[in-house]
Amino acid sequence: MRLLHTMLRVGNLQRSIDFYTQVLGMKLLRTSENPEYKYSLAFVGYGSNPDHAEIELTYNHGTESYDMGTAYGHIALGVPDIYAACDKIKSSGGNVTRKAGPVKGGNTVIAFITDPDGYKIELIQRAENAAGAGLR
């Protein structure tokens, strides 16, 4: 078994596509329109299945927002230079909600951002992600 994708319900599909592609450097991999069932899909990622996990953005026509709930945590992305990634995200209009720095009780350097729908995304500094990372 392997992780294929994570699905997020979004209130504005184009706004979310723009965030994940322009702010986080992912690629728009494919889209699907389902007017009969009143939903649209967009798959984004740094590569496509089967080599990479993807994010499925689901827009249910007519639904502009969702309650977050308390069970959802975050998506995590590895970045080679977390400070440069946070600067790029801020300059692209993204929202850094926890500045880059060591995790409490450890040495791992992390930061948190939120997407346009309020989903949390953790950035984790990882040197091994230097080749092919989307957030440079």
C-alpha positions as CSV (number, residue, x, y, z in Angstrom):
1,M,0.0,0.0,0.0
2,R,1.0,3.6,-0.5
3,L,-0.5,7.0,-0.1
4,L,-2.1,8.3,-3.3
5,H,-3.7,11.6,-2.4
6,T,-5.3,13.7,0.3
7,M,-8.6,15.4,-0.5
8,L,-9.5,18.9,0.7
9,R,-12.9,20.6,0.2
10,V,-12.4,24.1,-1.0
11,G,-14.7,27.1,-1.3
12,N,-13.2,28.5,-4.5
13,L,-11.4,26.1,-6.8
14,Q,-9.4,28.6,-8.8
15,R,-8.2,30.5,-5.7
16,S,-7.0,27.2,-4.3
17,I,-5.3,26.1,-7.6
18,D,-3.6,29.5,-7.6
19,F,-2.4,29.1,-4.0
20,Y,-1.0,25.6,-4.4
21,T,0.6,26.3,-7.8
22,Q,1.8,29.9,-7.5
23,V,2.6,30.1,-3.8
24,L,3.7,26.5,-3.0
25,G,5.1,25.7,-6.5
26,M,3.0,22.6,-7.2
27,K,1.8,21.7,-10.6
28,L,-1.8,21.5,-11.7
29,L,-1.8,17.8,-12.7
30,R,-5.4,17.4,-14.0
31,T,-9.0,18.6,-13.5
32,S,-12.4,17.0,-13.7
33,E,-15.8,18.7,-14.1
34,N,-18.9,16.8,-12.9
35,P,-21.9,19.1,-13.5
36,E,-24.4,16.3,-13.1
37,Y,-23.3,15.7,-9.5
38,K,-22.3,19.4,-8.9
39,Y,-18.7,19.1,-8.1
40,S,-15.3,19.9,-9.7
41,L,-11.9,18.4,-8.9
42,A,-8.3,19.6,-9.4
43,F,-5.3,17.5,-8.6
44,V,-2.1,19.3,-7.6
45,G,1.4,18.1,-6.5
46,Y,5.1,18.2,-7.1
47,G,4.7,15.1,-9.4
48,S,2.0,12.7,-10.2
49,N,1.0,9.2,-9.1
50,P,2.5,6.7,-8.8
51,D,5.8,8.4,-8.0
52,H,4.3,11.2,-5.8
53,A,1.3,11.7,-3.6
54,E,-1.1,14.4,-4.8
55,I,-3.7,16.8,-3.2
56,E,-7.2,16.5,-4.6
57,L,-9.0,19.9,-4.3
58,T,-12.8,19.3,-4.4
59,Y,-15.2,22.1,-5.0
60,N,-18.9,21.3,-4.3
61,H,-20.8,23.8,-6.4
62,G,-22.5,26.4,-4.3
63,T,-20.5,25.7,-1.1
64,E,-18.2,28.6,-0.3
65,S,-16.8,27.5,3.0
66,Y,-16.6,24.6,5.4
67,D,-16.2,24.1,9.2
68,M,-12.7,23.0,10.0
69,G,-13.6,20.6,12.8
70,T,-11.1,19.5,15.4
71,A,-9.9,16.3,13.9
72,Y,-7.9,17.7,11.0
73,G,-4.3,18.5,11.7
74,H,-2.1,19.5,8.8
75,I,-0.3,18.6,5.6
76,A,3.5,18.6,5.9
77,L,6.0,19.6,3.1
78,G,9.7,19.2,3.2
79,V,11.7,22.2,2.1
80,P,15.5,22.7,1.7
81,D,15.6,26.3,3.1
82,I,12.6,27.0,5.4
83,Y,13.5,30.7,5.8
84,A,13.7,31.3,2.1
85,A,10.4,29.3,1.6
86,C,8.6,31.5,4.2
87,D,9.9,34.7,2.6
88,K,8.7,33.5,-0.8
89,I,5.3,32.5,0.5
90,K,4.9,35.8,2.2
91,S,5.9,37.8,-0.9
92,S,3.4,35.7,-2.9
93,G,0.6,36.6,-0.6
94,G,0.6,33.5,1.5
95,N,-0.1,33.5,5.3
96,V,2.8,32.4,7.5
97,T,1.1,31.7,10.9
98,R,4.2,30.3,12.7
99,K,7.6,31.7,11.9
100,A,10.4,29.4,11.1
101,G,12.3,28.1,14.1
102,P,13.0,25.0,16.1
103,V,10.1,22.8,17.2
104,K,9.4,22.9,20.9
105,G,11.6,20.4,22.7
106,G,13.7,19.5,19.6
107,N,16.0,20.7,16.9
108,T,13.9,20.2,13.8
109,V,13.2,23.6,12.1
110,I,9.5,24.1,11.2
111,A,7.0,26.8,10.2
112,F,3.3,26.8,9.6
113,I,1.2,28.5,6.9
114,T,-2.5,28.3,6.0
115,D,-4.1,28.0,2.6
116,P,-7.0,30.2,1.5
117,D,-9.5,27.9,3.1
118,G,-7.7,27.8,6.4
119,Y,-6.0,24.4,6.1
120,K,-2.8,24.2,8.0
121,I,0.4,23.3,6.2
122,E,3.6,22.5,8.1
123,L,7.0,23.3,6.5
124,I,9.8,21.1,7.7
125,Q,13.4,21.9,6.8
126,R,15.0,18.9,5.2
127,A,18.3,19.0,3.3
128,E,17.5,15.9,1.3
129,N,14.7,17.8,-0.4
130,A,17.1,20.2,-2.1
131,A,16.8,18.4,-5.5
132,G,13.4,18.8,-7.0
133,A,11.7,20.7,-4.2
134,G,8.9,23.1,-5.3
135,L,9.5,25.7,-2.6
136,R,12.9,27.2,-3.3
